[in-house]
Amino acid sequence: MNRQKSIIFFDGVCNLCNSSIDFIIKRDKNNQFLVGALQDDFSKKILSSYDVKEDYLDSLVLLEGGKIYYRSTAALMISRNLSGFWPFFYAFIILPAWLRDPIYDWIGRNRYRWFGKKETCRLPTPEEKSKFLSPENFSQKD
């Protein structure tokens, strides 16, 4: 890889999370992101270098520039790199997280009830394989 990619870790069995990853992959025109399920062993190995609990599933997690971001901050930071009008949502970063995160948390607490969940983590299609985190497409020096 020529430039450092940001990594989005998500709940691999959550239907809402998987739909969100589909949305991000479709709009990641600059190939900025890799994605990986929080339940995946390789994802856990990477996150073990940071202060992230191994069983953490409460939020998507963004690893960008060697820093970890959670909840609405992670979502807004992702939005600024998507195609279309989505980067405009990044303007909401000026609001303090204590105002933004309760909405994120409310959706997160209800995501399985409202959107359902899968029995196993999602597997990438052949077309998506290069977007999913794996030892083959990840390098510590990226």
Contacts in CASP RR format, 6 or more apart in sequence:
PFRMAT RR
TARGET T0000
AUTHOR 0000-0000-0000
METHOD contacts of the structure
MODEL  1
MNRQKSIIFFDGVCNLCNSSIDFIIKRDKNNQFLVGALQDDFSKKILSSY
DVKEDYLDSLVLLEGGKIYYRSTAALMISRNLSGFWPFFYAFIILPAWLR
DPIYDWIGRNRYRWFGKKETCRLPTPEEKSKFLSPENFSQKD
1 137 0 8 1.000
1 139 0 8 1.000
1 142 0 8 1.000
3 142 0 8 1.000
4 65 0 8 1.000
4 142 0 8 1.000
5 31 0 8 1.000
5 32 0 8 1.000
5 33 0 8 1.000
5 34 0 8 1.000
5 142 0 8 1.000
6 32 0 8 1.000
6 33 0 8 1.000
6 34 0 8 1.000
6 62 0 8 1.000
6 63 0 8 1.000
6 64 0 8 1.000
6 65 0 8 1.000
6 77 0 8 1.000
6 78 0 8 1.000
6 81 0 8 1.000
7 33 0 8 1.000
7 34 0 8 1.000
7 35 0 8 1.000
7 36 0 8 1.000
7 46 0 8 1.000
7 62 0 8 1.000
7 63 0 8 1.000
7 64 0 8 1.000
7 133 0 8 1.000
7 138 0 8 1.000
8 21 0 8 1.000
8 24 0 8 1.000
8 33 0 8 1.000
8 34 0 8 1.000
8 35 0 8 1.000
8 36 0 8 1.000
8 60 0 8 1.000
8 61 0 8 1.000
8 62 0 8 1.000
8 74 0 8 1.000
8 78 0 8 1.000
9 35 0 8 1.000
9 36 0 8 1.000
9 37 0 8 1.000
9 38 0 8 1.000
9 43 0 8 1.000
9 47 0 8 1.000
9 60 0 8 1.000
9 61 0 8 1.000
9 62 0 8 1.000
9 63 0 8 1.000
10 17 0 8 1.000
10 18 0 8 1.000
10 20 0 8 1.000
10 21 0 8 1.000
10 35 0 8 1.000
10 36 0 8 1.000
10 37 0 8 1.000
10 38 0 8 1.000
10 60 0 8 1.000
10 61 0 8 1.000
11 17 0 8 1.000
11 37 0 8 1.000
11 38 0 8 1.000
11 39 0 8 1.000
11 57 0 8 1.000
11 60 0 8 1.000
11 111 0 8 1.000
12 18 0 8 1.000
12 36 0 8 1.000
12 37 0 8 1.000
12 38 0 8 1.000
12 39 0 8 1.000
12 118 0 8 1.000
12 121 0 8 1.000
12 122 0 8 1.000
13 37 0 8 1.000
13 39 0 8 1.000
13 117 0 8 1.000
13 118 0 8 1.000
13 119 0 8 1.000
13 120 0 8 1.000
13 121 0 8 1.000
13 122 0 8 1.000
14 57 0 8 1.000
14 111 0 8 1.000
14 112 0 8 1.000
14 115 0 8 1.000
14 116 0 8 1.000
14 117 0 8 1.000
14 118 0 8 1.000
15 111 0 8 1.000
15 115 0 8 1.000
15 116 0 8 1.000
15 117 0 8 1.000
15 118 0 8 1.000
16 107 0 8 1.000
16 108 0 8 1.000
16 111 0 8 1.000
16 114 0 8 1.000
16 115 0 8 1.000
16 116 0 8 1.000
17 60 0 8 1.000
17 111 0 8 1.000
18 118 0 8 1.000
18 122 0 8 1.000
19 115 0 8 1.000
20 60 0 8 1.000
21 35 0 8 1.000
21 122 0 8 1.000
24 33 0 8 1.000
24 35 0 8 1.000
24 78 0 8 1.000
24 82 0 8 1.000
25 33 0 8 1.000
25 35 0 8 1.000
25 128 0 8 1.000
25 131 0 8 1.000
27 82 0 8 1.000
27 83 0 8 1.000
27 84 0 8 1.000
27 86 0 8 1.000
28 81 0 8 1.000
28 82 0 8 1.000
28 83 0 8 1.000
28 131 0 8 1.000
29 82 0 8 1.000
29 83 0 8 1.000
30 81 0 8 1.000
30 83 0 8 1.000
32 81 0 8 1.000
33 78 0 8 1.000
33 81 0 8 1.000
33 131 0 8 1.000
34 131 0 8 1.000
34 132 0 8 1.000
34 133 0 8 1.000
34 137 0 8 1.000
34 138 0 8 1.000
35 131 0 8 1.000
35 132 0 8 1.000
35 133 0 8 1.000
36 42 0 8 1.000
36 43 0 8 1.000
36 132 0 8 1.000
36 133 0 8 1.000
37 43 0 8 1.000
37 121 0 8 1.000
37 122 0 8 1.000
38 44 0 8 1.000
38 47 0 8 1.000
38 56 0 8 1.000
38 57 0 8 1.000
38 61 0 8 1.000
39 57 0 8 1.000
39 121 0 8 1.000
40 121 0 8 1.000
40 133 0 8 1.000
42 133 0 8 1.000
42 134 0 8 1.000
42 135 0 8 1.000
42 138 0 8 1.000
43 133 0 8 1.000
44 54 0 8 1.000
46 63 0 8 1.000
46 133 0 8 1.000
46 138 0 8 1.000
47 54 0 8 1.000
47 56 0 8 1.000
47 61 0 8 1.000
47 63 0 8 1.000
47 68 0 8 1.000
48 54 0 8 1.000
50 63 0 8 1.000
50 68 0 8 1.000
51 68 0 8 1.000
52 61 0 8 1.000
52 68 0 8 1.000
58 105 0 8 1.000
58 108 0 8 1.000
59 70 0 8 1.000
59 71 0 8 1.000
59 74 0 8 1.000
59 104 0 8 1.000
59 108 0 8 1.000
60 70 0 8 1.000
60 71 0 8 1.000
60 74 0 8 1.000
60 75 0 8 1.000
60 78 0 8 1.000
61 68 0 8 1.000
61 69 0 8 1.000
61 70 0 8 1.000
61 74 0 8 1.000
62 68 0 8 1.000
62 69 0 8 1.000
62 70 0 8 1.000
62 73 0 8 1.000
62 74 0 8 1.000
62 77 0 8 1.000
62 78 0 8 1.000
63 69 0 8 1.000
64 77 0 8 1.000
69 77 0 8 1.000
71 97 0 8 1.000
71 100 0 8 1.000
71 101 0 8 1.000
71 104 0 8 1.000
71 105 0 8 1.000
72 92 0 8 1.000
72 97 0 8 1.000
72 100 0 8 1.000
72 101 0 8 1.000
72 103 0 8 1.000
72 104 0 8 1.000
73 93 0 8 1.000
73 97 0 8 1.000
73 100 0 8 1.000
75 104 0 8 1.000
76 89 0 8 1.000
76 90 0 8 1.000
76 92 0 8 1.000
76 93 0 8 1.000
76 100 0 8 1.000
77 90 0 8 1.000
77 93 0 8 1.000
79 86 0 8 1.000
79 87 0 8 1.000
79 89 0 8 1.000
79 90 0 8 1.000
80 86 0 8 1.000
80 87 0 8 1.000
80 89 0 8 1.000
80 90 0 8 1.000
81 87 0 8 1.000
92 100 0 8 1.000
124 131 0 8 1.000
124 132 0 8 1.000
130 137 0 8 1.000
END
